[in-house]
Structure formats: C-alpha cells, structure tokens
C-alpha cells in the first residue's frame, strides 16, 4: 500500500527555513515572492552574459578592422592598440590559423557554430575573428596545439611544424565534414600576437593563395612548404614567359593530368621511385615507363638532380603563367 505524500513549500527568511502550512494565506504570497526572486536572479545573470557576449563581439570586430587597416597601410609589424580588450589575451604565445571558404554554401557557416566546433577540437577557448566574407582568423594558445609538456617535442622526435601539420589535417577534415564548401586552411608556427599580427595574417593569406595556385588538389597549406612557389610567383610575368620559351614549350606534357600527378608525387617524395609507385598505386615498372616518357618529351631525366630541379621550376612556372 502506497502512502499519499503531502508537500509543503519552504521559504528562507532572515537566514532561517520556514515551512508554509497547507491552507495558510501565506502560501501564495511567499511562493510568488520566492519565484520572483529566482526569476530576477536568472534575468540578471542572463543579462550579464548577453552584455559580455556583445562586448566580445564588438572587440573582435574592432580587431578585424584594425588588422585590415594596418595591412592596407603596409604596417605588418604594428602593435595592438592599448585600448583593445583582447590585447590581454593575445600577450601569450599563440598559434595562428586562417580558414577560408569559397562556395555558395559558405554563408551557412555561422560564427557561433564554428567557435563551438573549434572549442571542442582544441579542447579549450580560442579567439575567432571574421576578417572578410568567408574568412576567419583563429588564434589558439600554443599548448592547445602542441600540448602542455615542454619536453613533448624531444620525447617523440616531432618538430613543431610536424605536429602542426598533423593537427591541421584533422581540423580541416572536421570542418569539411560539417559544412558543404571548398575550404582552405593555413597555419604558421606559434608567435606572440601583440606585434606583427597584421603581417602574420597577410602571410597566411598569401600561403592559401599560393597553395591554391600551385597545388589545386590540396586544401591545407603551410608557408614552409611553399618557399619555392613564393619565389616563382615573385618573378615578373615577362621573365617567366622568357624562361619557358628558353626551356621549351612543354604545355602538352604539363597539361596532362596523369603526367602532372606523377611529377608532383615524385617530387613530393624526394624523387624516390619505390615510394612514388606505392603512393600512386602503380607498379614500379609503370612509373619507370612514365619517367622515360617524360625524358623523351623534354630531354630531361627527373631521376637526375639537375634535371629534376629544371623540370620542377618549369612545371611551377607553367602553372602560374600558362594558366592565366
């Protein structure tokens, strides 16, 4: 047999707990007052949270505007203004990332959703600033990327760039799986954002541009992997064309997707025939046949260091010159 239970409301007054008896005229008044106090406290906390969120958004917007202003003025090494509230957060060593999206679906990416996803992946708070349409700057404390153990690098033999490369690949795959669009991600080694933040943003933008220009099938780009491409792009157009004329017109060769993929993989793997064949899922003899065909077309043997350098330069120049 289940006994009926009788519930009596409680309220606190002068530090003491009082029980309101059933039928008492105080029930409605005291309960209503208690509910009012609770609702007031909730509204106050909610209001503070909304106000804080608004202040943060205004500060991030101001940071984005300041970065663009400094880039337009050519002040790559400008120091963050003192009245910027974020300056306190950016005084520690941080790792910078730049994310872009080129798609009609890019507008589906909301800043709040992206920050929630980043917070989960980084396992900590990050600074997320929208710089331009479909372009976001991400700043994360160094330990969120490399780990808090200073001896981690010595223990596993990985450099900061190795760890950053692996970290970015995972981050890109996560973002690409959440939204539809052609995303590109670049990153640079950790630094202190108080100074040279505009220059770092400019360098990350250039890295994505060079990566998209020279390596169209890739979506994660790093400045230390594009040094030769940066040098090639800095050559005036007329000198590029003159070099290609002297080297010979190999447009048919480089416009063939199979040949281009073979050369890119071959150079990426330090001209290692066996590793290249494995990466391309072809027999070693098939790869040798392709390399011999390239030699017949260009009179250059990419298995020779000097010829490999010349073919690599010619291929990069062709990408940035003939495709314009």
Secondary structure as UniProt FT lines:
FT   STRAND          10..13
FT   TURN            14..15
FT   STRAND          16..19
FT   TURN            22..23
FT   HELIX           26..73
FT   TURN            76..77
FT   TURN            82..83
FT   HELIX           85..87
FT   HELIX           89..91
FT   STRAND          93..102
FT   TURN            104..105
FT   HELIX           106..108
FT   HELIX           111..122
FT   STRAND          127..132
FT   TURN            133..134
FT   STRAND          135..141
FT   HELIX           142..146
FT   TURN            150..151
FT   HELIX           152..156
FT   HELIX           160..178
FT   STRAND          182..187
FT   STRAND          191..192
FT   TURN            193..194
FT   HELIX           197..214
FT   TURN            216..217
FT   STRAND          220..222
FT   HELIX           223..225
FT   HELIX           227..234
FT   HELIX           237..247
FT   HELIX           251..254
FT   HELIX           257..268
FT   TURN            269..271
FT   HELIX           273..280
FT   HELIX           284..298
FT   TURN            302..303
FT   HELIX           305..321
FT   TURN            322..323
//
